[in-house]
């Protein structure tokens, strides 16, 4: 196991750089995995259908 000490102010930047280095397919696969894990934990199952809703914040 490897441990890297990172300053808190650099953490967000490093996270962004890490995800930018991944392909779109890898990022989408990870979001899907996290979504399945969350819904399974929350409800005990993953819904068959999830409605697509896009909302935009107004400034």
N, C-alpha and C positions, 0 to 999 in steps of 0.2 A: 504494500500500500504506500502511496506517495502523498505527502501533505505539502501544500503550498500556502504560505502565509501571505495574505493579501490585505491591503488597507481597505477599510470600509468604503472610502470614497472611490476607490478603483473597482469595487466589486460590480457595480452596474455596468460599467464600461466593458469589463471582461466578459460579463454575461452576454451582452449584445454582440461582442466580437465572436464569441463562441457560436452563437446561433447564426450569425451571418456567414460563418465558415461552413455551415451545413447546407446541403442541397434542399430545395423546396420539398422534395419527396420525404427526406429525413425529418424535416420540421413538421410536416403534416402528419407523418406517422407518429411522432411523439405527442402531438396535440390529441390525436385520436386515442392513443394509449392512455394518456392522462384523463381524458373524458370518460372512457370506459371504466377506468379504475374509480373515478369519483362517483359516477352514477351507481356503480355496483356497490360501493361502500355506503352511499347515501340511502338507496332504495332497496338494496339486495339484488337488483337485477339491472340490466341495461335495456332501455326502451327500444322497441323495434323501429320506431320512427321518431325523429327529432325535427321539429319545425324549424325551417331556416328563417331567422329574423335578423335583419340588419338595422341597427339604429345608429343615428349620427347625433352627437352632442352639438347643441347650438352654443355658440360663444357669446 
